[in-house]
Amino acid sequence: MTAKKSKPEQKNREANENFRQLFKLGLYKQLYTDGFITEKQYKSILLKYKMS
């Protein structure tokens, strides 16, 4: 019974993680657009997320 439950939970966890990552990237993009972070900082953040 628990084996059946773990698969959707795993998918949920992955979906949540993907959403969080996209949300953070959107947040950083907004910071960059508003001028709170430099282009160099923004690009290094993008690279960091693409590596992980």
All heavy atoms as TSV, in Angstrom:
chain	resi	resn	atom	element	x	y	z
A	1	MET	N	N	0.821	-1.205	0.000
A	1	MET	CA	C	0.000	0.000	0.000
A	1	MET	C	C	0.861	1.264	0.000
A	1	MET	O	O	0.609	2.183	-0.743
A	1	MET	CB	C	-0.918	-0.020	1.226
A	1	MET	CG	C	-2.005	1.000	1.189
A	1	MET	SD	S	-3.457	0.323	0.355
A	1	MET	CE	C	-4.516	1.734	0.379
A	2	THR	N	N	1.902	1.267	0.805
A	2	THR	CA	C	2.758	2.458	0.868
A	2	THR	C	C	3.570	2.629	-0.415
A	2	THR	O	O	3.914	3.732	-0.779
A	2	THR	CB	C	3.710	2.409	2.084
A	2	THR	OG1	O	4.410	1.174	2.035
A	2	THR	CG2	C	2.966	2.568	3.382
A	3	ALA	N	N	3.873	1.530	-1.088
A	3	ALA	CA	C	4.623	1.607	-2.344
A	3	ALA	C	C	3.820	2.358	-3.408
A	3	ALA	O	O	4.368	3.133	-4.170
A	3	ALA	CB	C	4.987	0.224	-2.844
A	4	LYS	N	N	2.507	2.121	-3.413
A	4	LYS	CA	C	1.655	2.815	-4.371
A	4	LYS	C	C	1.577	4.309	-4.070
A	4	LYS	O	O	1.521	5.124	-4.955
A	4	LYS	CB	C	0.242	2.216	-4.364
A	4	LYS	CG	C	0.161	0.884	-5.054
A	4	LYS	CD	C	-1.258	0.359	-5.081
A	4	LYS	CE	C	-1.328	-0.981	-5.777
A	4	LYS	NZ	N	-2.694	-1.525	-5.772
A	5	LYS	N	N	1.586	4.644	-2.781
A	5	LYS	CA	C	1.504	6.045	-2.385
A	5	LYS	C	C	2.798	6.808	-2.684
A	5	LYS	O	O	2.757	7.985	-2.958
A	5	LYS	CB	C	1.194	6.167	-0.893
A	5	LYS	CG	C	-0.248	5.913	-0.552
A	5	LYS	CD	C	-0.482	6.169	0.918
A	5	LYS	CE	C	-1.932	5.955	1.294
A	5	LYS	NZ	N	-2.157	6.155	2.719
A	6	SER	N	N	3.912	6.135	-2.634
A	6	SER	CA	C	5.193	6.826	-2.769
A	6	SER	C	C	5.427	7.390	-4.173
A	6	SER	O	O	6.067	8.405	-4.321
A	6	SER	CB	C	6.354	5.918	-2.368
A	6	SER	OG	O	6.507	4.890	-3.321
A	7	LYS	N	N	4.880	6.728	-5.189
A	7	LYS	CA	C	5.095	7.227	-6.551
A	7	LYS	C	C	4.464	8.594	-6.790
A	7	LYS	O	O	5.143	9.507	-7.227
A	7	LYS	CB	C	4.639	6.203	-7.587
A	7	LYS	CG	C	5.622	5.065	-7.759
A	7	LYS	CD	C	5.204	4.109	-8.847
A	7	LYS	CE	C	6.216	2.958	-8.945
A	7	LYS	NZ	N	5.812	1.992	-9.961
A	8	PRO	N	N	3.173	8.781	-6.481
A	8	PRO	CA	C	2.602	10.127	-6.649
A	8	PRO	C	C	3.281	11.166	-5.757
A	8	PRO	O	O	3.459	12.306	-6.165
A	8	PRO	CB	C	1.140	9.946	-6.244
A	8	PRO	CG	C	0.867	8.510	-6.415
A	8	PRO	CD	C	2.157	7.813	-6.122
A	9	GLU	N	N	3.652	10.753	-4.542
A	9	GLU	CA	C	4.344	11.675	-3.639
A	9	GLU	C	C	5.666	12.125	-4.243
A	9	GLU	O	O	6.017	13.300	-4.182
A	9	GLU	CB	C	4.597	11.027	-2.280
A	9	GLU	CG	C	3.366	10.978	-1.401
A	9	GLU	CD	C	3.601	10.229	-0.109
A	9	GLU	OE1	O	4.758	9.945	0.233
A	9	GLU	OE2	O	2.593	9.914	0.559
A	10	GLN	N	N	6.379	11.197	-4.856
A	10	GLN	CA	C	7.651	11.522	-5.495
A	10	GLN	C	C	7.423	12.500	-6.647
A	10	GLN	O	O	8.130	13.484	-6.786
A	10	GLN	CB	C	8.330	10.235	-5.999
A	10	GLN	CG	C	9.677	10.461	-6.687
A	10	GLN	CD	C	10.731	11.018	-5.738
A	10	GLN	OE1	O	10.717	10.759	-4.543
A	10	GLN	NE2	N	11.629	11.815	-6.277
A	11	LYS	N	N	6.405	12.221	-7.470
A	11	LYS	CA	C	6.082	13.117	-8.581
A	11	LYS	C	C	5.693	14.492	-8.066
A	11	LYS	O	O	6.089	15.505	-8.616
A	11	LYS	CB	C	4.945	12.537	-9.429
A	11	LYS	CG	C	5.383	11.428	-10.360
A	11	LYS	CD	C	4.234	10.950	-11.218
A	11	LYS	CE	C	4.675	9.801	-12.119
A	11	LYS	NZ	N	3.546	9.258	-12.904
A	12	ASN	N	N	4.919	14.517	-7.001
A	12	ASN	CA	C	4.512	15.774	-6.379
A	12	ASN	C	C	5.709	16.573	-5.907
A	12	ASN	O	O	5.791	17.774	-6.120
A	12	ASN	CB	C	3.604	15.504	-5.174
A	12	ASN	CG	C	2.175	15.885	-5.440
A	12	ASN	OD1	O	1.845	16.405	-6.499
A	12	ASN	ND2	N	1.334	15.623	-4.474
A	13	ARG	N	N	6.625	15.872	-5.255
A	13	ARG	CA	C	7.822	16.518	-4.729
A	13	ARG	C	C	8.635	17.123	-5.867
A	13	ARG	O	O	9.106	18.253	-5.768
A	13	ARG	CB	C	8.658	15.503	-3.940
A	13	ARG	CG	C	9.579	16.134	-2.941
A	13	ARG	CD	C	10.223	15.107	-2.027
A	13	ARG	NE	N	9.263	14.433	-1.161
A	13	ARG	CZ	C	9.106	13.112	-1.077
A	13	ARG	NH1	N	9.880	12.310	-1.779
A	13	ARG	NH2	N	8.217	12.579	-0.281
A	14	GLU	N	N	8.787	16.353	-6.954
A	14	GLU	CA	C	9.538	16.850	-8.109
A	14	GLU	C	C	8.844	18.057	-8.732
A	14	GLU	O	O	9.494	19.034	-9.085
A	14	GLU	CB	C	9.708	15.747	-9.148
A	14	GLU	CG	C	10.707	14.679	-8.737
A	14	GLU	CD	C	10.719	13.472	-9.651
A	14	GLU	OE1	O	10.102	13.530	-10.734
A	14	GLU	OE2	O	11.355	12.474	-9.287
A	15	ALA	N	N	7.525	17.990	-8.854
A	15	ALA	CA	C	6.760	19.101	-9.421
A	15	ALA	C	C	6.903	20.342	-8.545
A	15	ALA	O	O	7.104	21.449	-9.061
A	15	ALA	CB	C	5.302	18.721	-9.576
A	16	ASN	N	N	6.824	20.157	-7.239
A	16	ASN	CA	C	6.985	21.275	-6.313
A	16	ASN	C	C	8.372	21.882	-6.432
A	16	ASN	O	O	8.525	23.101	-6.428
A	16	ASN	CB	C	6.755	20.829	-4.866
A	16	ASN	CG	C	5.291	20.637	-4.555
A	16	ASN	OD1	O	4.428	21.110	-5.282
A	16	ASN	ND2	N	5.008	19.932	-3.482
A	17	GLU	N	N	9.380	21.041	-6.555
A	17	GLU	CA	C	10.757	21.510	-6.686
A	17	GLU	C	C	10.930	22.302	-7.979
A	17	GLU	O	O	11.532	23.365	-7.981
A	17	GLU	CB	C	11.724	20.317	-6.641
A	17	GLU	CG	C	13.149	20.694	-6.335
A	17	GLU	CD	C	13.316	21.574	-5.109
A	17	GLU	OE1	O	12.767	21.245	-4.041
A	17	GLU	OE2	O	14.009	22.608	-5.221
A	18	ASN	N	N	10.369	21.780	-9.067
A	18	ASN	CA	C	10.436	22.487	-10.347
A	18	ASN	C	C	9.738	23.832	-10.260
A	18	ASN	O	O	10.245	24.833	-10.766
A	18	ASN	CB	C	9.804	21.655	-11.475
A	18	ASN	CG	C	10.646	20.445	-11.824
A	18	ASN	OD1	O	11.826	20.385	-11.515
A	18	ASN	ND2	N	10.022	19.476	-12.469
A	19	PHE	N	N	8.583	23.860	-9.606
A	19	PHE	CA	C	7.835	25.104	-9.451
A	19	PHE	C	C	8.637	26.115	-8.644
A	19	PHE	O	O	8.748	27.274	-9.013
A	19	PHE	CB	C	6.484	24.849	-8.791
A	19	PHE	CG	C	5.729	26.107	-8.510
A	19	PHE	CD1	C	5.077	26.772	-9.534
A	19	PHE	CD2	C	5.695	26.639	-7.235
A	19	PHE	CE1	C	4.394	27.947	-9.286
A	19	PHE	CE2	C	5.019	27.818	-6.977
A	19	PHE	CZ	C	4.362	28.472	-8.011
A	20	ARG	N	N	9.222	25.636	-7.542
A	20	ARG	CA	C	10.027	26.521	-6.700
A	20	ARG	C	C	11.177	27.124	-7.485
A	20	ARG	O	O	11.481	28.305	-7.357
A	20	ARG	CB	C	10.582	25.758	-5.497
A	20	ARG	CG	C	9.777	25.988	-4.263
A	20	ARG	CD	C	10.425	25.359	-3.044
A	20	ARG	NE	N	9.425	24.551	-2.364
A	20	ARG	CZ	C	9.431	23.237	-2.302
A	20	ARG	NH1	N	10.396	22.551	-2.848
A	20	ARG	NH2	N	8.478	22.602	-1.684
A	21	GLN	N	N	11.828	26.283	-8.286
A	21	GLN	CA	C	12.961	26.750	-9.079
A	21	GLN	C	C	12.513	27.811	-10.087
A	21	GLN	O	O	13.147	28.855	-10.210
A	21	GLN	CB	C	13.600	25.565	-9.808
A	21	GLN	CG	C	15.040	25.777	-10.143
A	21	GLN	CD	C	15.729	24.477	-10.513
A	21	GLN	OE1	O	15.163	23.411	-10.417
A	21	GLN	NE2	N	16.961	24.572	-10.953
A	22	LEU	N	N	11.411	27.553	-10.778
A	22	LEU	CA	C	10.885	28.528	-11.734
A	22	LEU	C	C	10.486	29.821	-11.028
A	22	LEU	O	O	10.728	30.913	-11.536
A	22	LEU	CB	C	9.664	27.957	-12.469
A	22	LEU	CG	C	9.963	26.965	-13.577
A	22	LEU	CD1	C	8.663	26.372	-14.098
A	22	LEU	CD2	C	10.724	27.626	-14.706
A	23	PHE	N	N	9.884	29.688	-9.857
A	23	PHE	CA	C	9.461	30.852	-9.092
A	23	PHE	C	C	10.674	31.703	-8.705
A	23	PHE	O	O	10.672	32.920	-8.875
A	23	PHE	CB	C	8.695	30.410	-7.846
A	23	PHE	CG	C	8.169	31.557	-7.035
A	23	PHE	CD1	C	7.059	32.266	-7.465
A	23	PHE	CD2	C	8.781	31.922	-5.853
A	23	PHE	CE1	C	6.567	33.327	-6.725
A	23	PHE	CE2	C	8.297	32.983	-5.106
A	23	PHE	CZ	C	7.187	33.684	-5.536
A	24	LYS	N	N	11.745	31.040	-8.224
A	24	LYS	CA	C	12.967	31.750	-7.849
A	24	LYS	C	C	13.575	32.449	-9.052
A	24	LYS	O	O	14.001	33.598	-8.962
A	24	LYS	CB	C	13.996	30.782	-7.252
A	24	LYS	CG	C	13.698	30.391	-5.833
A	24	LYS	CD	C	14.760	29.435	-5.338
A	24	LYS	CE	C	14.426	28.861	-3.987
A	24	LYS	NZ	N	15.368	27.815	-3.602
A	25	LEU	N	N	13.611	31.741	-10.195
A	25	LEU	CA	C	14.172	32.347	-11.401
A	25	LEU	C	C	13.366	33.574	-11.803
A	25	LEU	O	O	13.938	34.588	-12.193
A	25	LEU	CB	C	14.214	31.332	-12.552
A	25	LEU	CG	C	15.277	30.249	-12.427
A	25	LEU	CD1	C	15.155	29.244	-13.572
A	25	LEU	CD2	C	16.670	30.856	-12.422
A	26	GLY	N	N	12.045	33.490	-11.693
A	26	GLY	CA	C	11.187	34.636	-11.998
A	26	GLY	C	C	11.460	35.790	-11.058
A	26	GLY	O	O	11.502	36.951	-11.463
A	27	LEU	N	N	11.690	35.464	-9.801
A	27	LEU	CA	C	12.006	36.471	-8.793
A	27	LEU	C	C	13.326	37.164	-9.120
A	27	LEU	O	O	13.420	38.398	-9.083
A	27	LEU	CB	C	12.112	35.771	-7.438
A	27	LEU	CG	C	11.566	36.476	-6.213
A	27	LEU	CD1	C	10.106	36.813	-6.378
A	27	LEU	CD2	C	11.773	35.606	-4.992
A	28	TYR	N	N	14.345	36.374	-9.459
A	28	TYR	CA	C	15.642	36.945	-9.811
A	28	TYR	C	C	15.547	37.789	-11.078
A	28	TYR	O	O	16.170	38.837	-11.175
A	28	TYR	CB	C	16.695	35.851	-9.989
A	28	TYR	CG	C	17.144	35.233	-8.684
A	28	TYR	CD1	C	17.077	33.863	-8.476
A	28	TYR	CD2	C	17.644	36.028	-7.660
A	28	TYR	CE1	C	17.484	33.304	-7.274
A	28	TYR	CE2	C	18.049	35.482	-6.458
A	28	TYR	CZ	C	17.970	34.118	-6.268
A	28	TYR	OH	O	18.376	33.566	-5.085
A	29	LYS	N	N	14.747	37.323	-12.041
A	29	LYS	CA	C	14.563	38.083	-13.274
A	29	LYS	C	C	13.941	39.446	-12.966
A	29	LYS	O	O	14.347	40.456	-13.500
A	29	LYS	CB	C	13.691	37.303	-14.266
A	29	LYS	CG	C	13.553	37.999	-15.601
A	29	LYS	CD	C	12.889	37.108	-16.615
A	29	LYS	CE	C	12.606	37.794	-17.911
A	29	LYS	NZ	N	13.788	38.326	-18.577
A	30	GLN	N	N	12.965	39.446	-12.057
A	30	GLN	CA	C	12.319	40.703	-11.663
A	30	GLN	C	C	13.312	41.630	-10.964
A	30	GLN	O	O	13.340	42.826	-11.223
A	30	GLN	CB	C	11.120	40.410	-10.755
A	30	GLN	CG	C	10.226	41.604	-10.523
A	30	GLN	CD	C	9.631	42.153	-11.804
A	30	GLN	OE1	O	9.082	41.411	-12.598
A	30	GLN	NE2	N	9.743	43.445	-12.021
A	31	LEU	N	N	14.144	41.060	-10.089
A	31	LEU	CA	C	15.169	41.856	-9.405
A	31	LEU	C	C	16.123	42.478	-10.418
A	31	LEU	O	O	16.492	43.646	-10.306
A	31	LEU	CB	C	15.967	40.988	-8.427
A	31	LEU	CG	C	15.276	40.635	-7.116
A	31	LEU	CD1	C	16.110	39.621	-6.348
A	31	LEU	CD2	C	15.046	41.871	-6.284
A	32	TYR	N	N	16.516	41.680	-11.404
A	32	TYR	CA	C	17.420	42.169	-12.445
A	32	TYR	C	C	16.741	43.268	-13.263
A	32	TYR	O	O	17.325	44.320	-13.512
A	32	TYR	CB	C	17.859	41.004	-13.341
A	32	TYR	CG	C	18.553	41.430	-14.614
A	32	TYR	CD1	C	19.728	42.182	-14.561
A	32	TYR	CD2	C	18.035	41.092	-15.848
A	32	TYR	CE1	C	20.364	42.587	-15.721
A	32	TYR	CE2	C	18.670	41.478	-17.020
A	32	TYR	CZ	C	19.835	42.235	-16.951
A	32	TYR	OH	O	20.453	42.635	-18.099
A	33	THR	N	N	15.483	43.059	-13.646
A	33	THR	CA	C	14.733	44.035	-14.433
A	33	THR	C	C	14.588	45.351	-13.671
A	33	THR	O	O	14.696	46.427	-14.259
A	33	THR	CB	C	13.326	43.482	-14.776
A	33	THR	OG1	O	13.475	42.195	-15.363
A	33	THR	CG2	C	12.604	44.368	-15.754
A	34	ASP	N	N	14.358	45.249	-12.365
A	34	ASP	CA	C	14.193	46.455	-11.542
A	34	ASP	C	C	15.523	47.093	-11.151
A	34	ASP	O	O	15.546	48.151	-10.532
A	34	ASP	CB	C	13.396	46.132	-10.272
A	34	ASP	CG	C	11.948	45.784	-10.588
A	34	ASP	OD1	O	11.506	46.067	-11.705
A	34	ASP	OD2	O	11.267	45.242	-9.704
A	35	GLY	N	N	16.633	46.431	-11.480
A	35	GLY	CA	C	17.946	47.002	-11.228
A	35	GLY	C	C	18.519	46.722	-9.852
A	35	GLY	O	O	19.458	47.381	-9.433
A	36	PHE	N	N	17.949	45.765	-9.130
A	36	PHE	CA	C	18.478	45.437	-7.804
A	36	PHE	C	C	19.728	44.571	-7.879
A	36	PHE	O	O	20.546	44.582	-6.964
A	36	PHE	CB	C	17.420	44.745	-6.942
A	36	PHE	CG	C	16.326	45.669	-6.486
A	36	PHE	CD1	C	15.061	45.604	-7.030
A	36	PHE	CD2	C	16.580	46.628	-5.515
A	36	PHE	CE1	C	14.056	46.452	-6.617
A	36	PHE	CE2	C	15.586	47.493	-5.097
A	36	PHE	CZ	C	14.317	47.412	-5.651
A	37	ILE	N	N	19.847	43.781	-8.939
A	37	ILE	CA	C	21.054	42.985	-9.140
A	37	ILE	C	C	21.618	43.295	-10.527
A	37	ILE	O	O	20.889	43.692	-11.433
A	37	ILE	CB	C	20.788	41.455	-8.984
A	37	ILE	CG1	C	19.736	40.959	-9.985
A	37	ILE	CG2	C	20.393	41.110	-7.563
A	37	ILE	CD1	C	19.501	39.457	-9.940
A	38	THR	N	N	22.918	43.097	-10.678
A	38	THR	CA	C	23.571	43.404	-11.951
A	38	THR	C	C	23.385	42.262	-12.936
A	38	THR	O	O	23.010	41.152	-12.559
A	38	THR	CB	C	25.081	43.633	-11.740
A	38	THR	OG1	O	25.659	42.416	-11.276
A	38	THR	CG2	C	25.351	44.744	-10.741
A	39	GLU	N	N	23.681	42.540	-14.196
A	39	GLU	CA	C	23.569	41.505	-15.231
A	39	GLU	C	C	24.491	40.337	-14.923
A	39	GLU	O	O	24.135	39.176	-15.100
A	39	GLU	CB	C	23.915	42.109	-16.590
A	39	GLU	CG	C	23.676	41.161	-17.747
A	39	GLU	CD	C	23.960	41.780	-19.100
A	39	GLU	OE1	O	24.291	42.978	-19.157
A	39	GLU	OE2	O	23.858	41.051	-20.085
A	40	LYS	N	N	25.690	40.658	-14.421
A	40	LYS	CA	C	26.660	39.612	-14.084
A	40	LYS	C	C	26.116	38.688	-12.991
A	40	LYS	O	O	26.221	37.466	-13.099
A	40	LYS	CB	C	27.967	40.273	-13.628
A	40	LYS	CG	C	29.125	39.320	-13.493
A	40	LYS	CD	C	30.391	40.055	-13.113
A	40	LYS	CE	C	31.528	39.080	-12.939
A	40	LYS	NZ	N	32.757	39.749	-12.490
A	41	GLN	N	N	25.510	39.262	-11.955
A	41	GLN	CA	C	24.925	38.471	-10.875
A	41	GLN	C	C	23.801	37.594	-11.410
A	41	GLN	O	O	23.705	36.423	-11.065
A	41	GLN	CB	C	24.376	39.382	-9.781
A	41	GLN	CG	C	25.431	40.035	-8.925
A	41	GLN	CD	C	24.821	41.063	-7.997
A	41	GLN	OE1	O	24.019	41.898	-8.409
A	41	GLN	NE2	N	25.208	41.011	-6.740
A	42	TYR	N	N	22.956	38.189	-12.258
A	42	TYR	CA	C	21.819	37.466	-12.820
A	42	TYR	C	C	22.283	36.278	-13.651
A	42	TYR	O	O	21.770	35.178	-13.515
A	42	TYR	CB	C	20.974	38.429	-13.656
A	42	TYR	CG	C	19.764	37.799	-14.294
A	42	TYR	CD1	C	18.774	37.216	-13.516
A	42	TYR	CD2	C	19.601	37.800	-15.672
A	42	TYR	CE1	C	17.652	36.637	-14.085
A	42	TYR	CE2	C	18.483	37.218	-16.261
A	42	TYR	CZ	C	17.510	36.646	-15.466
A	42	TYR	OH	O	16.419	36.068	-16.041
A	43	LYS	N	N	23.294	36.487	-14.495
A	43	LYS	CA	C	23.800	35.402	-15.344
A	43	LYS	C	C	24.443	34.300	-14.511
A	43	LYS	O	O	24.308	33.125	-14.832
A	43	LYS	CB	C	24.777	35.946	-16.382
A	43	LYS	CG	C	24.053	36.690	-17.486
A	43	LYS	CD	C	24.971	37.170	-18.575
A	43	LYS	CE	C	24.169	37.813	-19.685
A	43	LYS	NZ	N	25.012	38.386	-20.726
A	44	SER	N	N	25.139	34.668	-13.437
A	44	SER	CA	C	25.749	33.645	-12.581
A	44	SER	C	C	24.668	32.831	-11.865
A	44	SER	O	O	24.817	31.626	-11.675
A	44	SER	CB	C	26.725	34.267	-11.583
A	44	SER	OG	O	26.036	34.933	-10.557
A	45	ILE	N	N	23.560	33.473	-11.495
A	45	ILE	CA	C	22.432	32.761	-10.879
A	45	ILE	C	C	21.844	31.779	-11.884
A	45	ILE	O	O	21.582	30.625	-11.556
A	45	ILE	CB	C	21.359	33.761	-10.395
A	45	ILE	CG1	C	21.874	34.519	-9.166
A	45	ILE	CG2	C	20.060	33.037	-10.046
A	45	ILE	CD1	C	21.072	35.747	-8.830
A	46	LEU	N	N	21.640	32.225	-13.126
A	46	LEU	CA	C	21.097	31.351	-14.163
A	46	LEU	C	C	21.994	30.140	-14.377
A	46	LEU	O	O	21.516	29.011	-14.472
A	46	LEU	CB	C	20.933	32.105	-15.483
A	46	LEU	CG	C	19.790	33.108	-15.567
A	46	LEU	CD1	C	19.748	33.735	-16.952
A	46	LEU	CD2	C	18.462	32.445	-15.271
A	47	LEU	N	N	23.284	30.373	-14.434
A	47	LEU	CA	C	24.237	29.256	-14.614
A	47	LEU	C	C	24.158	28.277	-13.456
A	47	LEU	O	O	24.160	27.070	-13.668
A	47	LEU	CB	C	25.662	29.794	-14.742
A	47	LEU	CG	C	26.038	30.378	-16.107
A	47	LEU	CD1	C	27.428	31.000	-16.048
A	47	LEU	CD2	C	25.983	29.314	-17.185
A	48	LYS	N	N	24.064	28.821	-12.237
A	48	LYS	CA	C	23.982	27.969	-11.053
A	48	LYS	C	C	22.759	27.061	-11.109
A	48	LYS	O	O	22.841	25.881	-10.811
A	48	LYS	CB	C	23.937	28.856	-9.793
A	48	LYS	CG	C	23.986	28.074	-8.499
A	48	LYS	CD	C	24.004	28.980	-7.305
A	48	LYS	CE	C	22.605	29.480	-7.040
A	48	LYS	NZ	N	22.493	30.276	-5.815
A	49	TYR	N	N	21.629	27.604	-11.549
A	49	TYR	CA	C	20.399	26.806	-11.618
A	49	TYR	C	C	20.450	25.779	-12.748
A	49	TYR	O	O	19.886	24.717	-12.644
A	49	TYR	CB	C	19.175	27.700	-11.776
A	49	TYR	CG	C	18.680	28.201	-10.447
A	49	TYR	CD1	C	18.879	29.515	-10.061
A	49	TYR	CD2	C	18.040	27.350	-9.568
A	49	TYR	CE1	C	18.437	29.969	-8.834
A	49	TYR	CE2	C	17.595	27.791	-8.339
A	49	TYR	CZ	C	17.792	29.100	-7.975
A	49	TYR	OH	O	17.361	29.535	-6.765
A	50	LYS	N	N	21.104	26.116	-13.838
A	50	LYS	CA	C	21.198	25.169	-14.947
A	50	LYS	C	C	22.105	23.997	-14.626
A	50	LYS	O	O	21.913	22.901	-15.118
A	50	LYS	CB	C	21.652	25.878	-16.228
A	50	LYS	CG	C	20.548	26.716	-16.820
A	50	LYS	CD	C	20.970	27.429	-18.075
A	50	LYS	CE	C	19.822	28.267	-18.604
A	50	LYS	NZ	N	20.235	29.205	-19.625
A	51	MET	N	N	23.084	24.234	-13.769
A	51	MET	CA	C	24.003	23.161	-13.384
A	51	MET	C	C	23.320	22.154	-12.461
A	51	MET	O	O	23.579	20.974	-12.510
A	51	MET	CB	C	25.234	23.747	-12.652
A	51	MET	CG	C	26.102	24.596	-13.517
A	51	MET	SD	S	26.750	23.670	-14.915
A	51	MET	CE	C	27.571	24.952	-15.816
A	52	SER	N	N	22.426	22.653	-11.591
A	52	SER	CA	C	21.795	21.759	-10.597
A	52	SER	C	C	20.591	21.039	-11.146
A	52	SER	O	O	20.063	21.328	-12.158
A	52	SER	CB	C	21.407	22.547	-9.351
A	52	SER	OG	O	20.466	23.542	-9.670
